[in-house]
């Protein structure tokens, strides 16, 4: 880069033009150096020194995560290192609320409402604000983005006693395992670093209590910030004492809101009663009570509609140690609900006696989360089911759902039912009509009644063909609509419905292939026509068999856990009826081909009589099954 030449510096004859590289006026020892250039050099040097000095500081905040020197204070080695005073947008979730020595507890660090973090430090400490800074237990990593730290406190090394990050990448969730030592009650403490100057510490979990014995007994907790993942375990440690006392339907409709199934049942007297109540408190809060028989958990959900998704939930169930605890969760759909902090919840009382889970607690939380504004009118959903390893599993049976939206803060009575969704009922009805009526009749016409109408034609085609075409088009259309309705209802794939959805997809695919092949069929006089005839007939038989199997599995799911399964038996009779009539029609067709009998003038053919009888029986079976579907 060239610079203006000062007037004192003139280029000597025969020398190069004066510039930054060659002009001798720029030598350090000359008195003609430009003072502006010298000042610029000093500024440049200052900036370079500042960048070199500060760059490692910023890098060190997110580098390897080897922050063992911060085990005691849990403060990042940042300048400034002033922690945030607002509520942390992060939570520590544990798979159990109690432990015995050598137990393994899963610990999850998670950001709420999409808040990521770059760095973290996690330790277990003795419970209590004045507890010593000695880390307890040992950790095990489960992913490659974490590392174990050996904390040195007062000259003593505690191996694998803390966990931290090993890179500065964005993290939404971290999962580690903690091995419990022989110690008293503990709590997990963490530091979350969002950016170089933004961090929260200490973020604490609920108090994890040392179990005194393996048996489960009613417990009381006043912890107002319990955060646990999932719900219950498959282990059911039952207390052989008398049934739980205190939760009953006394005061329902007069002093408290009650929701139950069967309607107005009493959990104090009926072990099969599923019950929930809410009692207004003087401080604007509510006292919730829940009771129900379950191998894992019971829960109450508050929803804007009668479908799962965008629902606030309180769960009462067992952790990995078999202890009952209360959790709060948010459902985003047909997946395991996401656990959220309990918030303003206290006076928790829980019990699990002879398979009946009960819990009671006070809450001042709005029945809402950040995903949805608070409201007062909701559909109630009472769900229960099994779980494993501290995680709730999907409920096997349909939840009890209130008939209409209710306000749990207003004293009244409400009841729930397990009525199937209208979409699922329509799905079942359409597939039943498609493959047991229109499809069956269409196949019978094509196989046995090609003489219908004689030589008369409609739109250039024989009457039997047009009738067969109409019936099979109706079958495919009903199948497509029913198929779509199932996916609309589930809003995805039914992972816990066995092979029924798999067979349904196969039937749907073959049902679309069959008419496609028919459209591309060769002419009747083509020498390869027999290939199409055999393929078309064989594919129709395969679809029919798969469709019947799918219907049976669907009816079993539709009537799951109900005492009266007569529709399944009726469907079995329906299939037997069809098989009998098909057999008789084949016999008639055989005798016709062998000319065993000759049809007299003005006499009705036996096969036509059989067809009329079949239609009457088909209609009776279909009506009975449609009634059964409507009653589920």
C-alpha positions as CSV (number, residue, x, y, z in Angstrom):
1,X,0.0,0.0,0.0
2,X,1.4,3.4,-1.0
3,X,1.2,6.4,1.3
4,X,1.7,10.2,0.4
5,X,5.3,11.3,0.5
6,X,6.1,14.1,2.9
7,X,7.4,17.2,1.3
8,X,10.7,16.8,3.1
9,X,11.2,13.4,1.3
10,X,11.8,13.8,-2.4
11,X,12.9,11.0,-4.5
12,X,16.5,11.2,-5.5
13,X,17.2,11.1,-9.2
14,X,17.5,7.6,-10.3
15,X,16.0,6.0,-7.1
16,X,12.7,4.2,-6.8
17,X,9.5,6.1,-6.2
18,X,9.0,6.7,-2.4
19,X,6.6,4.2,-0.9
20,X,6.1,2.1,2.3
21,X,8.7,-0.5,1.2
22,X,11.5,1.4,-0.4
23,X,11.5,5.1,0.7
24,X,14.3,5.6,3.2
25,X,12.2,8.3,4.9
26,X,10.4,5.4,6.6
27,X,13.4,4.1,8.5
28,X,13.0,4.0,12.2
29,X,16.1,6.1,12.9
30,X,15.1,8.9,10.6
31,X,13.7,12.1,11.8
32,X,11.3,12.4,8.9
33,X,8.9,9.6,10.1
34,X,5.2,10.7,9.8
35,X,3.7,11.1,13.4
36,X,0.3,9.9,12.2
37,X,1.7,6.6,11.0
38,X,3.5,6.1,14.3
39,X,0.3,6.6,16.2
40,X,-1.5,4.1,14.0
41,X,1.2,1.5,14.7
42,X,0.7,2.0,18.4
43,X,-3.1,1.5,18.1
44,X,-2.6,-1.6,16.0
45,X,-0.2,-3.1,18.5
46,X,-2.7,-2.4,21.4
47,X,-5.6,-4.1,19.6
48,X,-3.5,-7.2,18.8
49,X,-2.3,-7.5,22.4
50,X,-5.9,-7.2,23.7
51,X,-7.1,-9.9,21.3
52,X,-4.3,-12.2,22.2
53,X,-4.9,-11.7,25.9
54,X,-8.7,-12.2,25.9
55,X,-9.1,-14.9,23.2
56,X,-8.0,-17.8,25.5
57,X,-10.3,-16.5,28.2
58,X,-13.4,-16.8,26.0
59,X,-12.2,-20.1,24.7
60,X,-11.6,-21.5,28.2
61,X,-15.3,-21.1,29.0
62,X,-16.4,-23.8,26.5
63,X,-13.3,-25.8,25.8
64,X,-12.8,-29.3,27.2
65,X,-15.1,-29.0,30.2
66,X,-12.3,-30.2,32.5
67,X,-13.5,-28.0,35.4
68,X,-12.4,-30.1,38.3
69,X,-11.1,-27.0,40.0
70,X,-14.7,-25.8,40.4
71,X,-16.0,-28.9,42.2
72,X,-16.1,-27.1,45.6
73,X,-17.7,-23.8,44.6
74,X,-19.4,-25.0,41.4
75,X,-18.7,-21.5,39.9
76,X,-17.4,-21.2,36.4
77,X,-13.9,-19.8,36.0
78,X,-15.3,-16.8,34.1
79,X,-14.7,-13.1,34.5
80,X,-17.2,-11.9,35.5
81,X,-18.6,-14.9,37.3
82,X,-21.8,-13.5,38.7
83,X,-24.6,-16.0,38.6
84,X,-28.1,-15.3,37.4
85,X,-30.7,-14.5,40.0
86,X,-33.8,-15.4,37.9
87,X,-35.3,-18.8,38.0
88,X,-33.2,-21.3,36.0
89,X,-34.7,-22.4,32.7
90,X,-33.3,-25.9,33.4
91,X,-34.2,-28.8,35.6
92,X,-32.7,-31.9,37.2
93,X,-34.9,-35.0,36.7
94,X,-34.3,-38.2,38.7
95,X,-35.7,-41.6,38.1
96,X,-36.2,-42.2,41.8
97,X,-37.0,-40.2,45.0
98,X,-35.2,-42.7,47.3
99,X,-32.3,-45.0,47.2
100,X,-30.4,-47.8,49.0
101,X,-26.6,-48.2,48.9
102,X,-25.4,-49.4,45.4
103,X,-28.7,-48.4,43.8
104,X,-28.4,-46.7,40.3
105,X,-30.4,-43.6,39.7
106,X,-30.8,-42.0,36.3
107,X,-30.2,-38.3,36.4
108,X,-31.4,-36.1,33.5
109,X,-30.3,-32.4,32.9
110,X,-32.8,-30.8,30.7
111,X,-33.7,-27.3,29.4
112,X,-37.2,-26.1,29.6
113,X,-39.1,-24.6,26.6
114,X,-36.2,-25.1,24.3
115,X,-33.5,-23.6,26.4
116,X,-30.2,-25.1,25.4
117,X,-27.0,-25.0,27.5
118,X,-23.3,-25.2,26.5
119,X,-21.7,-26.3,29.7
120,X,-22.6,-27.9,33.0
121,X,-21.3,-29.4,36.2
122,X,-23.2,-32.0,38.1
123,X,-22.6,-33.3,41.6
124,X,-24.4,-35.1,44.4
125,X,-24.2,-33.5,47.8
126,X,-25.7,-34.2,51.2
127,X,-29.2,-32.6,51.5
128,X,-29.6,-29.3,53.2
129,X,-28.4,-25.7,52.6
130,X,-25.6,-26.0,55.2
131,X,-24.3,-29.3,54.0
132,X,-20.5,-29.7,53.4
133,X,-19.2,-29.4,49.8
134,X,-18.1,-33.0,49.6
135,X,-19.3,-34.8,46.5
136,X,-21.1,-38.1,47.2
137,X,-21.3,-41.3,45.1
138,X,-19.9,-42.0,41.6
139,X,-21.3,-41.2,38.2
140,X,-21.4,-43.2,35.0
141,X,-21.7,-41.5,31.6
142,X,-24.1,-42.7,29.0
143,X,-23.2,-40.5,26.0
144,X,-20.1,-39.3,24.3
145,X,-20.7,-35.6,25.1
146,X,-20.0,-36.0,28.8
147,X,-17.0,-36.7,30.9
148,X,-16.3,-37.8,34.5
149,X,-14.3,-35.6,36.9
150,X,-12.2,-36.6,39.9
151,X,-12.9,-33.8,42.4
152,X,-10.1,-32.9,44.9
153,X,-11.6,-31.4,48.1
154,X,-9.3,-30.5,51.0
155,X,-6.5,-32.6,49.5
156,X,-8.7,-35.8,49.1
157,X,-9.6,-37.1,45.6
158,X,-13.1,-38.3,45.0
159,X,-13.1,-40.5,41.9
160,X,-15.8,-40.0,39.2
161,X,-17.7,-37.8,41.7
162,X,-18.8,-35.2,39.1
163,X,-19.8,-34.9,35.5
164,X,-19.3,-32.1,33.0
165,X,-19.4,-31.4,29.3
166,X,-16.5,-32.1,27.0
167,X,-17.4,-29.6,24.2
168,X,-19.1,-26.3,23.8
169,X,-21.8,-27.6,21.6
170,X,-25.5,-26.8,22.3
171,X,-27.2,-29.3,24.5
172,X,-30.9,-29.8,25.3
173,X,-30.6,-32.9,27.5
174,X,-27.9,-34.8,29.3
175,X,-28.5,-38.2,30.9
176,X,-26.1,-39.9,33.3
177,X,-26.3,-42.6,36.0
178,X,-25.4,-42.1,39.7
179,X,-24.3,-45.0,41.9
180,X,-25.5,-44.4,45.5
181,X,-23.0,-44.8,48.4
182,X,-23.9,-45.7,52.0
183,X,-25.0,-42.2,53.1
184,X,-28.0,-40.2,54.2
185,X,-30.4,-38.1,52.2
186,X,-28.8,-36.4,49.2
187,X,-29.7,-33.9,46.5
188,X,-28.2,-33.3,43.1
189,X,-26.7,-29.8,42.3
190,X,-25.8,-28.5,38.9
191,X,-24.4,-25.5,37.2
192,X,-25.8,-24.7,33.8
193,X,-23.8,-22.4,31.5
194,X,-25.9,-20.8,28.7
195,X,-23.2,-18.4,27.5
196,X,-19.9,-17.0,28.7
197,X,-21.6,-14.5,31.1
198,X,-24.9,-16.2,31.6
199,X,-25.1,-19.2,34.0
200,X,-27.2,-20.5,36.9
201,X,-25.9,-22.2,40.0
202,X,-26.8,-24.1,42.1
203,X,-29.8,-25.7,40.4
204,X,-31.0,-28.4,42.8
205,X,-33.1,-31.5,42.4
206,X,-35.6,-32.9,44.9
207,X,-34.2,-34.5,48.0
208,X,-33.4,-38.1,47.3
209,X,-34.1,-40.0,50.6
210,X,-32.2,-42.9,52.0
211,X,-34.6,-45.9,52.1
212,X,-34.9,-47.4,55.6
213,X,-36.6,-50.6,54.4
214,X,-37.7,-52.2,51.2
215,X,-41.4,-52.2,52.0
216,X,-43.7,-49.4,50.9
217,X,-45.8,-47.5,53.4
218,X,-47.8,-44.3,53.1
219,X,-45.5,-41.3,53.1
220,X,-45.9,-37.5,53.4
221,X,-43.8,-34.9,51.7
222,X,-43.8,-31.1,51.8
223,X,-41.4,-30.7,48.9
224,X,-42.7,-28.1,46.5
225,X,-40.2,-28.6,43.7
226,X,-40.2,-32.3,43.1
227,X,-39.1,-33.2,39.5
228,X,-39.0,-36.8,38.5
229,X,-39.0,-38.5,35.1
230,X,-41.8,-40.8,34.0
231,X,-43.8,-42.4,36.7
232,X,-43.8,-45.9,38.0
233,X,-42.1,-49.2,37.9
234,X,-43.3,-52.7,37.1
235,X,-42.3,-53.7,40.7
236,X,-45.3,-53.6,42.9
237,X,-44.3,-53.7,46.5
238,X,-47.6,-54.0,48.3
239,X,-48.3,-53.2,51.9
240,X,-50.4,-56.0,53.5
241,X,-52.1,-53.5,55.7
242,X,-55.8,-52.5,55.5
243,X,-57.0,-50.6,52.4
244,X,-56.2,-46.9,52.2
245,X,-58.3,-44.7,54.4
246,X,-59.2,-41.0,54.0
247,X,-60.1,-40.8,50.3
248,X,-63.8,-41.3,49.8
249,X,-66.8,-39.8,48.0
250,X,-68.0,-38.1,51.2
251,X,-68.8,-34.5,50.4
252,X,-69.0,-35.0,46.7
253,X,-71.3,-32.4,45.2
254,X,-71.6,-30.5,48.5
255,X,-68.0,-29.6,49.6
256,X,-65.8,-30.9,46.7
257,X,-65.8,-31.7,43.0
258,X,-65.8,-35.4,42.2
259,X,-65.0,-37.3,39.0
260,X,-65.4,-41.1,39.1
261,X,-66.0,-44.3,37.1
262,X,-68.3,-46.0,37.7
263,X,-70.5,-43.0,38.3
264,X,-70.6,-41.9,42.0
265,X,-68.5,-44.9,43.2
266,X,-66.8,-44.8,46.6
267,X,-63.1,-45.6,46.6
268,X,-63.3,-46.3,50.4
269,X,-65.7,-49.2,49.7
270,X,-65.2,-50.2,46.0
271,X,-61.7,-51.4,45.1
272,X,-62.6,-51.1,41.4
273,X,-63.5,-47.4,41.7
274,X,-61.4,-44.9,39.8
275,X,-61.8,-41.6,41.6
276,X,-60.6,-38.0,41.5
277,X,-61.7,-35.1,43.6
278,X,-60.8,-31.4,44.1
279,X,-61.6,-29.3,47.1
280,X,-61.2,-25.5,47.0
281,X,-58.8,-24.1,49.6
282,X,-58.9,-20.8,51.3
283,X,-55.7,-19.6,49.8
284,X,-57.0,-20.0,46.2
285,X,-55.5,-23.4,45.8
286,X,-57.0,-26.9,45.3
287,X,-56.6,-30.2,47.2
288,X,-56.5,-33.0,44.7
289,X,-57.2,-36.7,45.6
290,X,-56.8,-39.6,43.2
291,X,-57.4,-43.3,43.7
292,X,-57.5,-46.4,41.5
293,X,-56.2,-49.9,41.0
294,X,-53.1,-50.1,38.9
295,X,-49.8,-52.0,38.5
296,X,-47.9,-48.9,37.9
297,X,-49.5,-45.5,38.0
298,X,-52.7,-43.5,38.0
299,X,-53.0,-40.0,36.4
300,X,-55.5,-37.2,35.8
301,X,-55.2,-35.1,32.7
302,X,-56.8,-31.7,31.8
303,X,-57.4,-31.3,28.1
304,X,-59.1,-28.8,25.7
305,X,-60.6,-31.7,23.7
306,X,-61.2,-35.5,24.1
307,X,-57.9,-36.4,22.4
308,X,-54.4,-36.8,23.8
309,X,-52.0,-33.9,23.2
310,X,-51.4,-30.5,24.8
311,X,-52.7,-31.8,28.1
312,X,-51.6,-31.0,31.7
313,X,-51.2,-34.1,33.8
314,X,-50.6,-35.0,37.4
315,X,-49.2,-38.5,37.8
316,X,-49.2,-40.6,41.0
317,X,-47.1,-43.7,40.7
318,X,-44.0,-45.7,41.7
319,X,-40.4,-44.9,41.0
320,X,-37.6,-47.5,40.3
321,X,-37.5,-48.3,44.0
322,X,-41.2,-48.9,44.3
323,X,-41.9,-45.8,46.2
324,X,-45.0,-43.7,45.3
325,X,-44.4,-40.1,44.2
326,X,-46.4,-37.3,42.6
327,X,-45.2,-35.8,39.3
328,X,-46.5,-33.2,37.0
329,X,-46.2,-33.7,33.2
330,X,-47.2,-32.2,29.9
331,X,-48.4,-34.4,27.1
332,X,-47.5,-33.5,23.5
333,X,-49.3,-36.4,21.9
334,X,-49.2,-40.2,21.8
335,X,-45.8,-40.3,23.3
336,X,-44.5,-40.5,26.9
337,X,-45.4,-37.2,28.6
338,X,-42.6,-34.7,29.3
339,X,-42.1,-34.2,33.0
340,X,-42.2,-30.6,34.3
341,X,-41.5,-29.1,37.7
342,X,-44.2,-29.6,40.3
343,X,-44.3,-25.9,41.1
344,X,-46.5,-24.9,44.0
345,X,-47.4,-28.3,45.3
346,X,-47.2,-29.4,48.9
347,X,-48.7,-31.6,51.6
348,X,-48.2,-34.7,49.4
349,X,-49.6,-37.9,50.8
350,X,-49.3,-41.2,48.9
351,X,-50.0,-44.9,49.4
352,X,-50.0,-48.2,47.5
353,X,-51.9,-50.9,49.3
354,X,-52.9,-54.2,47.7
355,X,-52.5,-52.7,44.2
356,X,-54.6,-49.6,44.9
357,X,-52.6,-46.4,44.4
358,X,-53.8,-43.3,46.1
359,X,-52.4,-39.8,46.5
360,X,-53.5,-36.5,47.9
361,X,-51.8,-33.1,47.5
362,X,-52.4,-29.3,47.6
363,X,-51.6,-27.2,44.6
364,X,-51.8,-23.5,43.7
365,X,-50.6,-24.1,40.1
366,X,-52.7,-22.9,37.2
367,X,-53.9,-25.9,35.2
368,X,-51.7,-24.9,32.4
369,X,-48.0,-24.7,31.3
370,X,-46.1,-22.4,29.0
371,X,-47.5,-24.3,26.0
372,X,-51.1,-23.2,26.7
373,X,-52.7,-20.3,28.5
374,X,-54.5,-21.0,31.7
375,X,-58.2,-21.8,31.4
376,X,-60.9,-23.0,33.7
377,X,-62.9,-25.5,31.6
378,X,-61.4,-28.8,30.7
379,X,-62.1,-32.4,29.7
380,X,-60.9,-34.7,32.4
381,X,-59.0,-37.8,31.5
382,X,-58.3,-40.5,34.1
383,X,-55.6,-42.9,32.8
384,X,-53.7,-45.8,34.4
385,X,-51.3,-48.5,33.4
386,X,-48.0,-50.2,33.9
387,X,-44.5,-48.9,33.8
388,X,-40.9,-50.1,33.8
389,X,-37.6,-48.7,35.2
390,X,-39.2,-45.6,36.5
391,X,-40.8,-44.7,33.2
392,X,-44.6,-44.9,32.6
393,X,-45.8,-47.1,29.7
394,X,-48.8,-46.3,27.6
395,X,-52.0,-47.1,29.2
396,X,-53.5,-50.4,28.0
397,X,-57.1,-49.3,28.3
398,X,-58.8,-46.2,27.1
399,X,-58.8,-43.4,29.7
400,X,-62.1,-42.4,31.4
401,X,-63.0,-39.1,29.8
402,X,-65.6,-36.7,31.1
403,X,-68.8,-36.2,29.1
404,X,-68.2,-32.5,28.8
405,X,-65.8,-29.8,29.9
406,X,-65.8,-29.1,33.6
407,X,-64.4,-26.6,36.1
408,X,-62.6,-28.5,38.9
409,X,-62.9,-25.4,41.1
410,X,-66.7,-25.6,41.2
411,X,-68.4,-28.1,43.4
412,X,-70.2,-30.6,41.2
413,X,-70.4,-34.3,40.2
414,X,-68.9,-35.7,37.0
415,X,-68.4,-39.2,35.6
416,X,-66.3,-40.7,32.9
417,X,-66.6,-43.3,30.3
418,X,-64.4,-45.2,27.9
419,X,-66.4,-44.6,24.8
420,X,-64.4,-45.2,21.7
421,X,-63.7,-42.3,19.3
422,X,-66.3,-41.7,16.6
423,X,-63.4,-41.9,14.1
424,X,-62.5,-45.4,15.3
425,X,-66.1,-46.5,15.2
426,X,-66.5,-45.2,11.7
427,X,-63.2,-46.9,10.7
428,X,-64.5,-50.2,12.0
429,X,-67.9,-49.9,10.4
430,X,-66.5,-49.0,7.0
431,X,-64.0,-51.8,6.9
432,X,-66.7,-54.3,8.1
433,X,-69.1,-53.3,5.3
434,X,-66.3,-53.2,2.7
435,X,-64.9,-56.7,3.3
436,X,-67.9,-58.6,4.6
437,X,-70.6,-57.1,2.4
438,X,-69.8,-55.2,-0.7
439,X,-66.5,-57.0,-1.4
440,X,-68.0,-60.4,-0.7
441,X,-71.1,-59.8,-2.9
442,X,-68.9,-58.4,-5.7
443,X,-66.7,-61.6,-5.7
444,X,-69.8,-63.8,-5.7
445,X,-71.3,-62.0,-8.7
446,X,-68.1,-62.3,-10.7
447,X,-67.7,-66.0,-9.8
448,X,-71.2,-67.5,-10.0
449,X,-73.6,-65.0,-11.7
450,X,-72.1,-64.0,-15.0
451,X,-75.4,-64.9,-16.6
452,X,-77.3,-62.1,-14.9
453,X,-79.1,-60.0,-17.5
454,X,-78.2,-62.4,-20.3
455,X,-76.9,-60.5,-23.3
456,X,-78.1,-57.1,-22.1
457,X,-75.4,-54.5,-21.6
458,X,-74.9,-51.2,-19.7
459,X,-72.5,-48.7,-21.2
460,X,-71.2,-51.4,-23.5
461,X,-70.5,-53.9,-20.8
462,X,-72.4,-56.9,-19.4
463,X,-74.7,-56.3,-16.5
464,X,-72.7,-58.7,-14.2
465,X,-69.5,-56.8,-14.9
466,X,-70.9,-53.4,-14.2
467,X,-72.4,-54.7,-10.9
468,X,-69.1,-56.3,-10.0
469,X,-67.2,-53.1,-10.9
470,X,-69.6,-51.0,-8.8
471,X,-69.4,-53.2,-5.7
472,X,-65.6,-53.4,-5.8
473,X,-65.2,-49.7,-6.4
474,X,-67.3,-49.1,-3.2
475,X,-65.1,-51.6,-1.4
476,X,-61.9,-49.8,-2.3
477,X,-63.4,-46.4,-1.5
478,X,-64.6,-47.6,1.9
479,X,-61.2,-49.1,2.6
480,X,-59.4,-45.9,1.7
481,X,-61.6,-43.8,3.9
482,X,-61.4,-46.2,6.8
483,X,-57.6,-46.4,6.5
484,X,-57.3,-42.6,6.5
485,X,-59.6,-42.2,9.5
486,X,-57.4,-44.6,11.6
487,X,-54.3,-42.5,10.9
488,X,-56.2,-39.3,11.6
489,X,-57.4,-40.6,15.0
490,X,-54.0,-41.9,16.0
491,X,-52.1,-39.0,14.4
492,X,-49.3,-41.4,13.6
493,X,-48.5,-45.2,13.8
494,X,-50.2,-47.4,16.5
495,X,-47.1,-48.8,18.1
496,X,-48.9,-50.9,20.7
497,X,-51.7,-52.5,18.6
498,X,-49.8,-55.6,17.5
499,X,-50.1,-56.8,13.9
500,X,-53.5,-55.2,13.3
501,X,-52.1,-52.0,11.7
502,X,-49.5,-54.0,9.8
503,X,-52.2,-56.2,8.2
504,X,-54.3,-53.2,7.6
505,X,-51.6,-51.5,5.6
506,X,-51.0,-54.7,3.6
507,X,-54.7,-55.0,2.8
508,X,-54.8,-51.3,1.8
509,X,-51.9,-51.8,-0.6
510,X,-53.3,-55.0,-2.2
511,X,-56.7,-53.3,-2.5
512,X,-55.1,-50.6,-4.7
513,X,-53.0,-53.1,-6.7
514,X,-56.0,-55.3,-7.6
515,X,-58.0,-52.6,-9.6
516,X,-54.7,-51.4,-11.1
517,X,-54.0,-54.8,-12.5
518,X,-57.7,-55.1,-13.7
519,X,-57.4,-51.9,-15.7
520,X,-54.3,-53.3,-17.5
521,X,-55.9,-56.7,-18.2
522,X,-55.6,-58.2,-21.7
523,X,-58.6,-58.6,-24.0
524,X,-60.8,-61.7,-23.5
525,X,-59.5,-63.4,-26.7
526,X,-55.8,-62.8,-25.8
527,X,-53.9,-66.0,-25.4
528,X,-52.5,-64.8,-22.1
529,X,-55.8,-63.9,-20.6
530,X,-55.8,-67.0,-18.4
531,X,-52.8,-65.6,-16.5
532,X,-54.7,-62.5,-15.6
533,X,-57.8,-64.5,-14.6
534,X,-55.8,-66.7,-12.2
535,X,-53.8,-63.8,-10.8
536,X,-56.9,-61.7,-10.3
537,X,-58.8,-64.6,-8.5
538,X,-55.8,-65.6,-6.4
539,X,-55.1,-62.0,-5.3
540,X,-58.8,-61.5,-4.4
541,X,-58.7,-64.6,-2.2
542,X,-55.5,-63.4,-0.4
543,X,-57.0,-60.0,0.2
544,X,-60.2,-61.5,1.5
545,X,-58.3,-63.8,4.0
546,X,-56.1,-60.9,5.2
547,X,-59.1,-58.6,5.5
548,X,-61.0,-61.1,7.7
549,X,-57.9,-61.6,9.9
550,X,-57.5,-57.8,10.3
551,X,-61.2,-57.5,11.2
552,X,-60.9,-60.1,13.9
553,X,-57.8,-58.3,15.4
554,X,-59.6,-55.0,15.1
555,X,-62.7,-56.2,17.0
556,X,-60.5,-57.7,19.7
557,X,-58.8,-54.3,20.2
558,X,-62.1,-52.5,20.0
559,X,-63.5,-54.7,22.8
560,X,-60.3,-54.8,24.8
561,X,-60.9,-55.7,28.5
562,X,-64.7,-55.5,28.2
563,X,-66.7,-58.3,29.8
564,X,-69.0,-58.8,26.8
565,X,-67.2,-59.8,23.7
566,X,-70.2,-61.0,21.7
567,X,-69.4,-59.0,18.6
568,X,-66.2,-61.1,18.1
569,X,-68.3,-64.3,18.3
570,X,-70.9,-62.8,15.9
571,X,-68.0,-62.0,13.5
572,X,-66.9,-65.6,13.7
573,X,-70.4,-66.7,12.9
574,X,-70.5,-64.3,10.0
575,X,-67.3,-65.8,8.5
576,X,-68.7,-69.3,8.9
577,X,-71.9,-68.2,7.2
578,X,-70.0,-66.9,4.2
579,X,-67.9,-70.1,4.0
580,X,-71.0,-72.2,4.0
581,X,-72.7,-70.3,1.3
582,X,-69.6,-70.2,-0.9
583,X,-69.4,-74.0,-0.5
584,X,-73.0,-74.5,-1.5
585,X,-72.6,-72.2,-4.5
586,X,-69.6,-74.1,-5.6
587,X,-71.6,-77.4,-5.4
588,X,-74.4,-75.8,-7.5
589,X,-71.9,-74.6,-10.1
590,X,-70.3,-78.1,-10.3
591,X,-73.7,-79.8,-10.9
592,X,-74.6,-77.2,-13.5
593,X,-71.4,-77.9,-15.4
594,X,-72.0,-81.6,-15.2
595,X,-75.6,-81.2,-16.4
596,X,-76.8,-83.2,-13.4
597,X,-80.1,-81.2,-13.4
598,X,-81.9,-79.2,-16.1
599,X,-83.6,-76.0,-15.1
600,X,-87.3,-76.2,-16.0
601,X,-89.0,-73.3,-17.6
602,X,-90.0,-70.5,-15.2
603,X,-88.3,-72.2,-12.3
604,X,-85.8,-70.2,-10.1
605,X,-82.3,-71.6,-10.1
606,X,-81.1,-73.0,-6.8
607,X,-77.9,-70.9,-6.8
608,X,-80.1,-67.8,-7.1
609,X,-82.1,-68.9,-4.1
610,X,-78.9,-69.5,-2.2
611,X,-77.8,-66.0,-3.2
612,X,-81.0,-64.4,-1.8
613,X,-80.6,-66.4,1.5
614,X,-77.0,-65.2,1.7
615,X,-78.0,-61.6,1.3
616,X,-80.6,-61.8,4.0
617,X,-78.1,-63.5,6.4
618,X,-75.4,-61.0,5.5
619,X,-77.7,-58.1,6.3
620,X,-78.6,-59.6,9.7
621,X,-74.9,-60.1,10.6
622,X,-73.9,-56.6,9.5
623,X,-76.6,-54.9,11.4
624,X,-75.8,-56.9,14.6
625,X,-72.1,-56.0,14.3
626,X,-72.8,-52.3,13.6
627,X,-74.9,-52.3,16.8
628,X,-71.9,-53.8,18.7
629,X,-69.5,-51.2,17.3
630,X,-71.9,-48.4,18.4
631,X,-72.1,-49.8,21.9
632,X,-68.4,-49.9,22.5
